[in-house]
Amino acid sequence: QVAIIRGLQLELGKSYSLTWSLGTRVNEKYDCHPDLNASKESCEQLGCLWAEDTSNSGVPFCYYNGPDNGYSVADVKYTSSAVMANLTFNTSNPKAYENSTTPISTLRLEVKYHNDHMLQFKIYDYANARYEVPVPLNLPASPESTGENRLYDVMVQNKPFGIQIRRRNTGTVIWDSQLPTFTFSDMFIQISTRLASQYLYGFGETEHAMFRREMNWQTWGMFNRDQPPGNRLNSYGFQPFYMGLEEDGNAHGVLLLNSNAMDVTFQPTPALTYRTTGGILDFYMVLGPTPELVVQEYTALIGRPVMPPYWALGFQLCRYGYANDTEVANLVEDMKAAKIPYDVQYTDIDYMERQLDFTLNPRFAGLPALIKKIKEEGMRFIIILDPAISGNETDYLAFRRGWEKDVFIKWPNTDEIIYGKVWPDLPNVEVNDTLDWETQVELYRAYAAFPDFFRNSTIEWWTREIAEVYDNPHNTSNSLKFDGLWIDMNEPSSFVRGAVGGCRNQELNFPPYVPQLVSRENGLSDKTLCMEGQQYLPDGSPVSHYNVHNLYGWAQTKPTLDALRNITKERGIVITRSTYPSSGKWAGHWLGDNTAAWNQLDKSIIGTLTQPVTNLFHTGADICGFFQDSEYELCARWMELGAFYPFSRNHNGKGSRRQDPVAWNSTFEEISRNVLNIRYTLLPYLYTLLYEANAHGSTVVRPLLHEFVEDRTTWEIYKQFLWGPALLISPVLEQGAVEVNAYLPNARWYDYHTGEYIGSRGQFRNLSSPLGHINLHLRGGYVLTQQSPANTTFYSRKNPLSLVIALNDSQQAEGQLYWDDGVRIDAYEGGVYLLTSFTVKWGLLEIKVLHSGYADPNNLKFTQIKMLGVTSNVWEVTVWQDGEAIQSPHVVDYNDQTQV
């Protein structure tokens, strides 16, 4: 770092002054002109520098000239629980973005120390009310932190303005926004922060190639869209939360509570830049310090994930394109004949008449009877509902009653409904599906209205329409006794841009800054509603779709679950496509319309691992792929992997070949049967993990780094995952592979299939993986509850229980079992459950009831205990109860080769 200036001619005896400018290091370049049409001329008009660097892909050509962001701080007030300051704008500073509205100079910063591990920092306009996200968070009524116990320290930097947050015990800076990018105007807000390391996880919903986010100058848009997964394509959900690892392995999390169209840029500084198109900046930071604690603290803030019913952990089947109810009935019988575990059957929009919600297609006239039959046999049924309601019917109660209750989104300051087009077809048309898509939409799709789910009247209307599907008051024989609801297309999706006839407000649909989204050049209304659509919050205050677009699916989810539970009187499940932070309080999520391709296998793991940082724990991908024909080996390997998604469903699209387990051959049936029997055997353990998620925010599918954060190798691993702390899953993800290179962290690991200690730790190892075999390993130190499998959970829940005890190096282990009736609403909250702990130390297993609020009617018994890693022969076992030895008809086997 030495600069030498040569060739000077400075005469001795004369006075001179020399000035110089420091260049900007590549990694310190922050994009000053993130628009599509950036040019040298427009860049320099902003007062920024232009340098075309083609050697580094993604490096901005236009970057800030110096550190100043134009804002400085006045009136800083520090108290024991907060910081307050006003921000003033230096008008001589160039605008941060050429089309941006005028920077706001009446800004206020509020920092609140909510508790010792969580703080909030908020920047807003104190002179003019602005839109704020109407999503409630779980915050203390008054700050609960104490000066001596806080995990963080905050410093407000004066000129230029910035916020710096340090982890107190290490001094690590985990947020530092004193950077030139900060600007705050009406429709363009930008802030950057340096990061503590390159290791950042989260944000979504977008498909990406690694679990850790790449810091190589990539920009990712976030705006809910009917977009099948693809690299850097903004998709169905909006999740502005990340977890960051610090170099010493400590972890923290950051939520930006903002719902406007947004993008984020990652650069190798390392640094992160947010750009949003409205609202305010409202950040929440949790300090962990472990990755698992970050998730627990985050879900305490936004809400714990929903507890699904037990049956929802069973295997599920669906297909878009079932011809009629006979096809579904035959599938059910074929699955039973093949003895493949299977709990839930779906129908996609095929069951509706012309894809109209709340109707029944004559081709599915036998569906009510089929649902009744399979439920009598211990299965469950789920139907799909879309939000868009056809307005082209003469006698369609759903639309008429919705119109009467004024539930549909309208053009502002008018009584006109905004109409798009989605799946409902016009009446009295013969659809020619050989025509191109745009022509079909134009000729056959009905005008569709979109309910405003923020309105109380909409919730009443939606609940009634759903109830009349379950109990049809006009024809009881058409009642569909569903157990769950699948809500799709709720970004919301529309097949025309904005509205039939186009949008009316250019600025809202093409704001001064359009984030880096799919079809960015088409503005925000592409494949959805016009941004000027008028909606109303529950208190009656108006809000534009521009501000709440990303909350559409969120607003629909809770009313759907409430309706389902009110109707069925059971816990039920809702599966939603569109999400926002806290959606997981009410629903599970599938990863959308993926493709039948090998490169989707590891991406499905990444997607599933990312969901816990969004509180969507009951998650999985469409097994075998939605688009295109799946093929035998791919689908078989996907069945092996998908058996370990929390939400395990095989589903594919219209026009593709069948891919359910009985669509192939007897060998495929055997592969599916075997791996699903393993899943069903482990369901008591999985159910307990979901209880721990619901009660405490613990992760279910768990990245290895959550358990082994001290091992930096795990920071990069995403082709393996854990169930909770104890079960390691290492699937085959590549075509033709017959072994898998698996990492075994520093613990004692046992082969799940044989019970043998494998003798490897802290290293990669090639493991044999012929087709039909998935590598599973139990971690020493844990006790897992198992149950003999059956074709459905209705019957497996009646079967004997067993324990698998995987001893650690100290010959110890522990675990828990949560048990309730599997369907009761709020069983945990109401105390109607059984919680049992298992502790193993020095040849003693203690089974202790921690909570006894439920007595299972099946008189369940533990009939087997399997101990792994027992170093010498077990020659006598005595069972004690209340301090006395009791009679027990058990026998003991010991294998000194496997130590089982």
Stockholm file with secondary structure:
# STOCKHOLM 1.0

chainA/1-900         QVAIIRGLQLELGKSYSLTWSLGTRVNEKYDCHPDLNASKESCEQLGCLWAEDTSNSGVPFCYYNGPDNGYSVADVKYTSSAVMANLTFNTSNPKAYENSTTPISTLRLEVKYHNDHMLQFKIYDYANARYEVPVPLNLPASPESTGENRLYDVMVQNKPFGIQIRRRNTGTVIWDSQLPTFTFSDMFIQISTRLASQYLYGFGETEHAMFRREMNWQTWGMFNRDQPPGNRLNSYGFQPFYMGLEEDGNAHGVLLLNSNAMDVTFQPTPALTYRTTGGILDFYMVLGPTPELVVQEYTALIGRPVMPPYWALGFQLCRYGYANDTEVANLVEDMKAAKIPYDVQYTDIDYMERQLDFTLNPRFAGLPALIKKIKEEGMRFIIILDPAISGNETDYLAFRRGWEKDVFIKWPNTDEIIYGKVWPDLPNVEVNDTLDWETQVELYRAYAAFPDFFRNSTIEWWTREIAEVYDNPHNTSNSLKFDGLWIDMNEPSSFVRGAVGGCRNQELNFPPYVPQLVSRENGLSDKTLCMEGQQYLPDGSPVSHYNVHNLYGWAQTKPTLDALRNITKERGIVITRSTYPSSGKWAGHWLGDNTAAWNQLDKSIIGTLTQPVTNLFHTGADICGFFQDSEYELCARWMELGAFYPFSRNHNGKGSRRQDPVAWNSTFEEISRNVLNIRYTLLPYLYTLLYEANAHGSTVVRPLLHEFVEDRTTWEIYKQFLWGPALLISPVLEQGAVEVNAYLPNARWYDYHTGEYIGSRGQFRNLSSPLGHINLHLRGGYVLTQQSPANTTFYSRKNPLSLVIALNDSQQAEGQLYWDDGVRIDAYEGGVYLLTSFTVKWGLLEIKVLHSGYADPNNLKFTQIKMLGVTSNVWEVTVWQDGEAIQSPHVVDYNDQTQV
#=GR chainA/1-900 SS CCCCCCSCCCCTTSCCCCCCCCCCCGGGCCBSCCSTTCCHHHHHHTTCEECCCTTSTTCCSEECSSSCCSEEEEEEEECSSEEEEEEEECTTSCCSSTTCCCCCSCEEEEEEEEETTEEEEEEEESSSCCCCCCCCCCCCSSCCCCTTTCSEEEEEETTTTEEEEEETTTCCEEEECCSTTCEECSSCEEEEEECSSSCEEEEESCBCSSSSCCCSSEEEEECCCCCCCCBTCCCSCCEEEEEEECTTSCEEEEEECCCSCEEEEEETTTEEEEEESSSCEEEEEECCSSHHHHHHHHHHHHCCCCCCCGGGGSCEEEETTCCSHHHHHHHHHHHHHTTCCCCEEEECGGGSGGGCTTCCCGGGTTHHHHHHHHHHTTCEEEEEECSCEESCCSSCHHHHHHHHTTCBCBCTTSSCBCCBCCSCBCTTCCCCTTSCHHHHHHHHBCCEECBCTTSHHHHHHHHHHHHHHHSCSSCGGGCCCCSEEEECSTTTCCSSSBSTTCCSCHHHHSCSSCCSCTTGGGCTTTTSBCTTCEEECTTSCEEEHHHHGGGHHHHHHHHHHHHHHHHHSSCCEEEESSCCTTGGGTCEEECCSCBSSTHHHHHHHHHHHHGGGGTCCSEECEETCSBSCCCHHHHHHHHHHHTTSSSCEEEECTTSCCCSTTSSCHHHHHHHHHHHHHHHHTHHHHHHHHHHHHHHCCCSEECHHHHCTTSGGGGGCCSSEEETTTEEEECCCSTTCSEEEEEECSSCEEETTTCCBCCCCSEEEEEECCTTCCEEEEETTEEEEEECCCSSHHHHTTSCEEEEEECCTTSEEEEEEEECCSSCTTTTTTTCCEEEEEEEETTEEEEEEEEECCCCTTCCCEEEEEEECCCSCCCCCCEEETTEEECCCCCCCCCTTTTC
#=GC SS_cons         CCCCCCSCCCCTTSCCCCCCCCCCCGGGCCBSCCSTTCCHHHHHHTTCEECCCTTSTTCCSEECSSSCCSEEEEEEEECSSEEEEEEEECTTSCCSSTTCCCCCSCEEEEEEEEETTEEEEEEEESSSCCCCCCCCCCCCSSCCCCTTTCSEEEEEETTTTEEEEEETTTCCEEEECCSTTCEECSSCEEEEEECSSSCEEEEESCBCSSSSCCCSSEEEEECCCCCCCCBTCCCSCCEEEEEEECTTSCEEEEEECCCSCEEEEEETTTEEEEEESSSCEEEEEECCSSHHHHHHHHHHHHCCCCCCCGGGGSCEEEETTCCSHHHHHHHHHHHHHTTCCCCEEEECGGGSGGGCTTCCCGGGTTHHHHHHHHHHTTCEEEEEECSCEESCCSSCHHHHHHHHTTCBCBCTTSSCBCCBCCSCBCTTCCCCTTSCHHHHHHHHBCCEECBCTTSHHHHHHHHHHHHHHHSCSSCGGGCCCCSEEEECSTTTCCSSSBSTTCCSCHHHHSCSSCCSCTTGGGCTTTTSBCTTCEEECTTSCEEEHHHHGGGHHHHHHHHHHHHHHHHHSSCCEEEESSCCTTGGGTCEEECCSCBSSTHHHHHHHHHHHHGGGGTCCSEECEETCSBSCCCHHHHHHHHHHHTTSSSCEEEECTTSCCCSTTSSCHHHHHHHHHHHHHHHHTHHHHHHHHHHHHHHCCCSEECHHHHCTTSGGGGGCCSSEEETTTEEEECCCSTTCSEEEEEECSSCEEETTTCCBCCCCSEEEEEECCTTCCEEEEETTEEEEEECCCSSHHHHTTSCEEEEEECCTTSEEEEEEEECCSSCTTTTTTTCCEEEEEEEETTEEEEEEEEECCCCTTCCCEEEEEEECCCSCCCCCCEEETTEEECCCCCCCCCTTTTC
//
